[in-house]
Amino acid sequence: MFFTPVLAFAGSNATVPMGWVDEIFDSLLSTPGTLEDLIVKVLNWLIGGSAVVCVVMLIVAGFTYMTSGGNEDKTQKATKTLTNAIIGLVIA
């Protein structure tokens, strides 16, 4: 009863938990394309993963900066991490 609205929006994966993982691997492995297609898929995954890592590092740097308590070393470390994370996000 409680999950009825969720199942209505879940689509075909409503009966299979983690079915989206199967769809991802099926799309990667079932269509034997050219080597170029494989390289593009891998690069898309790597760029997406690096963007996620950059966002996590932004959060870590912000937390470190906020909890530095005026400590000069922690503030400099957080600023450096923040700068590097922004550079990485721009590159990604």
C-alpha positions in Angstrom: 0.0 0.0 0.0 2.7 2.5 1.0 4.9 1.7 -2.0 2.1 1.9 -4.6 3.0 5.4 -5.9 6.6 4.4 -6.0 5.9 1.3 -8.1 3.7 3.3 -10.4 6.7 5.5 -11.3 9.2 2.7 -11.3 8.3 1.3 -14.7 9.5 -2.1 -15.8 12.1 -2.4 -13.0 9.4 -2.4 -10.2 9.6 -6.1 -9.7 13.4 -6.4 -10.0 15.4 -4.7 -7.2 18.5 -3.0 -8.7 17.2 -3.7 -12.2 18.8 -0.5 -13.4 22.2 -2.1 -12.9 21.2 -4.9 -15.3 20.1 -2.4 -17.8 23.4 -0.6 -17.7 25.5 -3.7 -18.1 23.2 -5.0 -20.8 23.6 -1.8 -22.8 27.4 -2.0 -22.4 27.8 -5.6 -23.2 24.9 -6.6 -25.5 25.5 -4.2 -28.3 28.8 -5.2 -29.9 29.7 -2.0 -31.7 32.9 -0.7 -32.9 36.0 0.0 -30.8 35.1 3.6 -31.1 31.7 3.1 -29.5 33.3 1.2 -26.6 35.9 3.9 -26.0 33.2 6.6 -26.0 31.1 4.6 -23.5 34.1 4.1 -21.2 35.1 7.8 -21.4 31.6 8.9 -20.6 31.6 6.7 -17.5 35.0 8.0 -16.5 34.0 11.6 -16.9 30.8 11.0 -14.9 32.7 9.3 -12.2 35.3 12.1 -12.0 32.6 14.7 -11.7 31.1 12.8 -8.8 34.5 12.6 -7.1 35.0 16.3 -7.6 31.6 17.1 -6.0 32.5 14.9 -3.1 35.8 16.7 -2.7 34.0 20.0 -2.8 31.8 18.9 0.1 34.8 17.5 2.1 36.7 20.8 1.5 33.8 22.9 2.6 33.3 20.7 5.7 37.0 21.0 6.6 36.9 24.8 6.0 33.9 25.2 8.3 35.3 23.0 11.0 38.8 24.5 10.9 38.1 26.7 13.9 40.6 29.3 12.8 43.4 26.9 12.6 45.6 28.3 9.8 46.9 24.9 8.6 43.4 23.4 8.2 42.2 26.5 6.5 45.0 26.4 4.0 44.5 22.7 3.4 40.8 23.2 2.8 41.4 26.1 0.5 43.9 24.1 -1.5 41.5 21.1 -1.7 38.6 23.4 -2.7 40.7 25.0 -5.5 41.9 21.6 -6.8 38.3 20.2 -6.7 37.0 23.2 -8.7 39.8 22.8 -11.3 39.0 19.1 -11.6 35.3 19.8 -12.0 36.1 22.3 -14.8 38.3 19.8 -16.5 35.7 17.1 -16.3 
